[in-house]
Each structure stands twice: as structure tokens, then as C-alpha cells.
Amino acid sequence: MTFGIAPSPAASMSTSADLSATSATRVLEPAEWAAAGIPLLRNPREVVSGLHARHRPEPATAIVAVLDPDERLRASASFTRRSASADGWMFRNVLLSQLRRVIPHDLRRRTPVRTAVLLYCRDGDARWTEEDGAWMWGLRDACTLHGLRCGAYITLTGEGWQVLGEGRGGRRPNADSPPEPFGFAEAPPPLPRTGGAAYGGLRRVAAR
């Protein structure tokens, strides 16, 4: 026979509340993001158009890209979100996994040189959502763990693209528009890297 003590309903409710409170802290509000000193893109439309033409994202697709100091593309990867909840910790893990797969870390540098930006294609309008806040939290943390500067977070919707926290955006490209022929300065791609299991709740679409 096995004896045990069943948790009380009150204890279960307390645990659920604690988990919800923890998840809520993994979200960055627009004001927090704007105050974080995120470096501005010199030509955000060029970056957005280049990533859109390269990865052709559909709703629920995220693209993480690494830029050098001249905003030339060094590496990028796209994947589709499959998780039901918006949790910055889970987003951080999958972003870090993608970064580790496509480009070496810069943790040995005293000051980050390369910058990671995130473009997320989603349904709805361009206004900030809690899901955006979770992606912001995840991007900032993943950059710290990979030795990169945290760069812009960009949403792509049917209304167009929007750099959150900056107020810059445009109507094209958008979530429904075909890729535009656009030159995107880029360095030779790094050698493929292996290892590191991708987060099970997200399906990788492409990596460049």
C-alpha cells in the first residue's frame, strides 16, 4: 500500500497563482522597452523588406536576425510559434537555440558588437499585446546569454510593419503582401552549426 498526503484545493490554487505571477513578470511593457536604450535601426524599412523577402513569413512566424555594426545581415532564422501561451521564458529559450545554431556567441567580448533584431508576423493590428511583451522579454534575455546587443522588436501585420517603442513603421511590406525585390547587404553565411534541441512547441521553418 502507498500512503501520501493529497494537496489541498487551497494549496493548488496558490501554486497556480504563483506560476501566473511568475509568467506575468516575463513580459516587457512598451515603456520599459523604450527606457531600455534599444539601439535604433538606421534604415528599418530596408531591414524589414530584406527579412520579408528572404523568409516570406506568414502569421505566427518569428524571424531572428543578427546584424553587424553596419547593419549588414550576418545570420537569420525563422520559425513558427506553436506554443499556446505567451511566456517570455519559453520564447527566450527558442530564440537562444536558434541563435546558437546559426552564429557563434560573442560572450568573450567585453562589449557586444553585433545586434539581434526580432521580426514577428502575426494577426491583429499593430498595437502592443502581451504576446509582444513576452517576445521582447525573450529577445532581451537571449541576447544577454549569447553576447549580443538587444536590437529592435518589429511586428508585421496586415496593416504593415511597426518598430515597437519607436513609433516608426510603414504599410509595406505587410503580412499579406508578396516579397519585394530588395537588396539586403549581407556577409557570407557562417558554417552550419549543429547541436541543441529546438523547443518542442515551435517548428523551425528556415534558417539562413
N, C-alpha and C positions, 0 to 999 in steps of 0.2 A: 504494500500500500504506500501511496505517496501523500504526504501531508504538505500543505502550503497555506499561505495567507493570501486571500484574494484582495486585490486593491479595492479600496472603497470608491464609489462613484465620485465623491468629492476629490479624492486624490487624482483620479483620471482627468477630471475637469481641470484641475490645477496644472497637470502636466501639459495638457493641450494648450492652455492659456500661455504657459511659459514658452512653448515652442512657437506659438503665434507671435509672441512679443519678440522672440529672438529673430524670427524671419522678418519682422517689420523693421528691425534695425539694419537689415541688409538692403536698404533702399535709400538712394540719394534724392533729395528734393532738388528742384531746379535752382533754388537759392544757394544750397550747399555746393552744387556743381559749379555754379558761376563764381563762387568765392574760392574755389579750389585752385585757381590760377592755371586752368587748362590752356595750353598754347593755342593761339588762333591759327587756322589754316590761311595761307596767303591767297590761295585760289580754291575755295571749297567746291565750286562747280566742276572744276577740272578733276578733282579727286573723285567726286560723286559720279560724274559721267564715265570716268575710266573704270571704276569698280563696277558700275552698272553694265557697261559694255563687256567687261571681262567675265562676270559671273552670272549676268541675267537673272537677278533674284526675283522670286515670287514671294507672296506674303508668307510670313513666318521664317524667312531666310535671313540669317545674320552673316555679315562679311567682316572679318577682322583683317586689317592690313597694317603692315609696318612700313613707315616712310623714313627716309634718311633726312638729314638736316636741310637738303634742297627740295624736300617733298617728292623725291623720286620713289617709286614703289620698289620695295625690296622683297616683299613676300606678302601673300594674302591667302586666305582660306575661307570658304563659305560652307555653311551647314544649316540644316533645317531644325528648328526648335520642335521637340516632341514632348517636352515636359508640360504637365497640366498646370503647375503652379509657377508663379514668378518669384524666384528665390535667387538673390544675388550670389549666395554661396555656390549654388549649382552652376549658375552662369559663369562665375569665376573659374570653376574647375574645368568646364569645357573650353573656355577661351584660353586658359593656360595650356590645356592639352593641345589645342590647335597651334598655338604659338610655338610650343616645344617641337612640334612635328615639322614646321616649315622654316624655322630660323633659329640659329643658336642664341642663347641668352647673353645678356650684357652685364651680368652680375659682378664681373671683375672690374668694371669701370667705376670710378668714383662718382661720376655724373652721367646720367643717361644721355645718349646721343640720338638714338633712334626713337621714333614716336609711333605708338599704336593707336589707330582710329577704328571705330566700330560703326558700321552702317547696318541698320536693321530695317528690313522691309516688312511692313505689317498692314493690317486692315485698320479702318478708322480714320480719324482726322489727325492733324499734326500736333494737337495739344498733348502735353505731357501726361503720361499714365504711370501707374505704379510699376507696370512691366518695364517701362523705360528707366525708372529709378533703379530697378533691380539690375538691368544691364549696365547702367552707369557704375553701380557699386562693384559689379563683377569685373568690369573693364579696369577700373582703378586698381583693384586688388591684384588682378592678373598681371598688370604692368609692373607693379612693385615686385612681384615674385619672379618676373622674367628680366628685370633690369632695364625696363623701357620707361619712357615718359608716357604718361597717360594723355592721349590726344582727344580729339573731338568725338562726340557721340551724335550720329546723324540718323534721322528717321526718314524712311521712304514710304510714302502712302500714295493713295490715288490723287491727292491734292498736289503732290510734288515732294521735294526734299526739304529738310529743315535741320539746321545745326542747333541742337537744343542748348540753351544757355547763352546763345549769341544773338539770336534774332535774325540770322541770315538764312535764306532759303530761296527756292525757285520752283517754277511749275514743271520744268523738265530737267532731267528725266523724272518719271514718276513710276508708281508700281504697275501701271498699265501700259506704259509707252515702250515701243521697241528700242533696242540699243542704238545709240547714235554713234556714227563713226567719229571717234575722238582719239587724238594722240595722247597717250598717257606715258610720260617719261618713266623709264624703268631700267633697273640694272639687271644683269644676267641673273637668272634664278639660282638660289643656292642648291647644293646637292640634297637629294631627298634624305629625310631623317626618319628613322623607324623607332618604334617603342612607345609605350604609354597608351593605355587603353582609353578610347574615347568614351565620354559619358554616355551611358546606355540610353538615356532619354532623348538623345539628339542624333540625327542621322546626318553624316557628312555628305555633302553634295559634290564639292570640288575643292581642290587646293592647288594654288599656283605659286 
